[in-house]
Amino acid sequence: MKATKASIFAAVTALTLILWLSVPSYAGQDEASSLDQQVVGLHQAGKYAAALPLAQKSLALREKEFGPDDANVASALGNLALLHYNLGQYAVAEPLYKRSLAISERTLGPDHAEVAGLLNNLGELYRSQERYADAEPLLKRAIAIREKTLGPDHPDIAPALSNLAAVYDNQGRYDEAEPLFKRGLAVLEKANGPDDPNITVLLNNLADLYVNQRRYADAEPLLKRSLALARKTLGPDHPNVAQSLNNLAALYLYEEHYADAEPLLKRSLAIFEKSLGPNHPEIVEVLENLATLYKHEGRTADAERLLRRATAVRGKAGSGPI
């Protein structure tokens, strides 16, 4: 969401809810399978840069063993694309996703679970780039595959529901977005209980919708629950904690509670810089929110410094490795 006063992340990127990471189904004790397991663990911990060379090596091993057009190569490509996406390297991630999707559709069929996961991930990448017309049909197709193969209440349907709802929220189509967010939240809570870490994504996204509608009293308990759940399930230094901190701070900026917002934004920025590096696209929102706060406090020089940095980071997003 872009706004004149503050920005809440429209989607949280570091959880398997929004994205999709797989270990090839035949995985045994070979080197590539061991690498895949390490990649999954690092991804879940939010250590995307550390996982990247392992995923690259796994892909090379798969291609050597199976050739360039095998389903196991498609899985490795999808995992590598996911990591590049989470690192903000959208231009690198897109062709990897496309190649993975083409191989998966050809080798597994158009209604396979891995196809649905890739459609979801590519759709979310396009949403992140504000390419909504490209994102919507992919996410709708992902939902249709999940409903057909798993049924309407399976938790694997929640990622595409949330991402499609975020597309609508970003476009101001709030009446279409809200029931999708609520459906995804209900599906996850029913299937996995109220402490599923993936629920943080839906809570943040539904709160974003409420903030866009100026329903601040409805948004605040969702954001507080999301922050508490992220800290509990992911640890204090995970990127999703940083995102939840920013989102709650953004609400306080809207409400002009500046003293409450500042420590949250500073903590959010510190976590992002430590976990994702100083030039990740997600940092832009925090920098802009902190600049907004400083403007209101009359700290013009500090605000301008942060905005210059935000502009520089934004210019790098999507241009390849940062």
N, C-alpha and C positions, 0 to 999 in steps of 0.2 A: 504494500500500500504506500502510495506517495501522498503526502499531505503537506500543508503549509507549515505545520508546527512540529511534527514528529513522524517517525516511520516505524511501523511494526512489521516484522518479517511476515510475509504472506505464506511462507512454508518453511518448515525446519528441515534441514537437509541431511542431518547426520544419522538418522535412524532408519532401520530396515522397513519401517512403515511406508515412508515416502519412496524409498529406493528399494533395491532388490539385489541381493548378493547371493550367489550360488556356488556350491562346490559340485563339480560334475558327478553325476549319479553313480558312476562306476568306481568312485574314489576308493583307493586302497592305501597301500603303504609306499607307493612310488613317490619320487621326488616332487613331481608337480602337485600331487594330492597333498603332500605335507606342506608345500608352499601355500596352497589354497587355504588350508586350515589356519595357517599363520595370518594370511590376509584377512580372513573373517574376524579373527580375534583382534587384530589391530584396527580394523574398520569399526568394530563395535566399541572400541575404546576411543574412537575419534582420532586415531593416529594415522591419518591418511598418507602423509608424506613417507612415513616409515614403511607402509604397506606397498607403496607404488613399485619399487624395484622388485619386490617379490612377485607381484602380479605380472610384471613384464617378463620375468624369467619363466613363470608358469606358462604364459602364452607361448613363448618361444619353444618350450619343451613340448607343448601340445601340438603346435604346428609341425615340429620335426617328427613327432610320432604318428600323427593322424593325417597330415596334409592340411592345406589351408581352408578346406570347406567342410570340416567335420563338426558335428554338434558340440563336441567337447571343446573345440576351438571357439565356438560361438559363446559358450559359457565363460571361458577365459577372457574373451574380448569384452563381454558385458561387465565382468568384474573390474577390468582395467578402466573401462569407460566410467564406471561408477566412481572410482577413486579420482579420476581427473575432474569429474563433475564436482565432487565434494571439495576439491582443491581450487575450484573456480576456473578451471581450464576448459571452458565450454567448447571452444573451437577444436580442441583435441578430442574431447569426449564424443562429439556428434558423429564423426565418421566411424568411430569404433562401435557406437550403438547401431548405426545403420548397417554396418557389415555384419554385426552379430545378429541383428534382426533378419536380414536376408538369408543367412545360413540357417537360422533356426526355423524360419517358415518353410524353407526347402527341405530340411532334413527331418523336422519334427511334426510339421503340419501347421496350418494357420490357427488352430485352436489350442495349441499346447500351452501349458502353464508358463514355460520360459518365454514364449512369444508374448503372452500377456504382461509378464514382468518387464520385458524390454519396451513394449509399447508404453507402459506406465512411465518408465524411466526417461525415455526420449520425450514423451509428452511433458514431463516435469522440467526437463532441460529447456524445452521451448517456452514453457511458462516463465521460467527464470529469466529468459531473454525477452520477455513480453511479446513473444510470437504466438499470440493466443489463437489465431486462426489455424496455425499448424498444430498446436497442442490439443485442441478440443477433440478432433476426430480420433486421434490416437488414444486419448484417455477414455472416450466413449467405447471404443473397440475393446480396450483392456477390460472395462467393466462388463461388457457383454460376454466376453470369453469366460471371465470368472463366474458370472451368473449361470452360464450354460454348463460349465464343467464342475463347479463346486457348490452352486446354489447361492441364493441371495444373502445368506447370513454367515457365510464363511469369512473369517478374519482377513484372508488374503485379498478380499475385495476392498478393504478399507483404504489402501494406498491410492488407488485410482479415484475412489470417491472423494478423498480429501484433495487430491490434485485438481480434479475437475472443478470441485467447489472453489478452490483457490483461483482458478482461471476466471470463474464467474465473479468472484469477489473483486478481483483486480479490475474487471470490466464494469463494476458497479451493478452487476446483475444479482443483487442481494437476495431477492425472493427465490432465485434458482439455487443459490449457493447454500443458504442456511439449512434446508432439509437434507442436502448431501452431507454436510458436516455432521449434523445430528445423527444421521443414519450410520455414518462411519464410526462415530463415537460409541453409539449403542452396540454396534457389532463387536467392537473391540472389548468393551466392558463385559458383555455377555460371554464372549469366548475366553478371555484371558484374565478377567478380574479388573478391579479399579486401579491396580498398581502396575499395569503393563506400561513400560516406558514409552511405547509407541503412542500412548494416549496423549503425551505431551504435545505431539504435533497437532492433533485435532483440537485440543484445548486452545493452543496458541492461534490456530487459524480461525476458529469460531470467535475468539475474542477479537481478532482483527476485523472480522465482519461487523461485530457490535460497535467497535470504535469507529468504523467508517459510517455507521448509522448514528453515532453519538449516543450510544447506549452504554455509557461508561459504567454505570452500576452493574450492568450485566457482564461486562468484560472483566472487571477487576477480580472477582472470585475465580474465574477461569484461569487468569494469568498467575495468580498466587498458587493455585493448585498445580499448575504446570511447572512452576519454578520448584516447588517443594518436591514434586514427583521426580523431576529431572535430577535434582541433587541427591535424592534418596537412591535412585536406581542406577545413575550413571557416574556419580561422584562429583565433587565440587568444581573440577576443572575441565569438564567435557564441553565441547562446542555448543551442545544443546542447552546447557545451563547458561552460557553466555547469551544465547538467543532469547531465552526466557527472561533473563535480567533486562536485556534491552527492551523487550516488549512491555514489561511492567513499567519500566522507566518512561517509555513513550506515552503510556496512558497517563502517568503523573504529569508529563509535560502538557498534555492536552488539558488536564485539570489545573494547570499552573501550580503544581506542588513541586517546585523546583528543588527544594532542599531534600525531598525524598528521592528525586530522580538522579541527582548527581552521583552519589556513591554507587548506585546500581549501574550507571553507564560506565563509570571508571572501572568497575570490576568486570563488566562485560568486555570492555576493550582489552583489558589485561589478559583475560582468558583466551580471547580470539587470537591475540598476538602470539601467545605462548603455544597454542594448539594448532593454529592454521597459518601463522606467519603474518607479517605486517602488511602484506599487499593482497590479502584475500578479499573478494568482492563483498562478503558479508560484513566486513568492517566498515564499509561505506555508511551503512545505516546508523551505526553507533557514532561514527564521527560526526555525521550530520545532526544527529539528535543532541550530542554534546555541544556542538556549535550553536544550535538553537537555544540551549540553556544559557550558554555564555552570552549570547546576544541579549537575552532578557536581563542578565545580571550586569550588562554594560561592559563586559569584557570583550570588546570588539576585536582587539588584536589576537586574542586567543581563539575567538570564533573564526576569524579569517584564516588563521594558520591551519585549523582543522579542516576547513572547507577546501583549502588548496590541496591538502593531503587526500581528502575524499575524491576530489576531481582527478588527481593523478592515479589513484587506485582504480577508479571507475574506468579510466582510459585504458588500463591494462586488461580489464576483464574481457574474456573471450578471445584474447589475442595469442593464446598459447600458454605455455608454462610461465608461471609468475615467480 
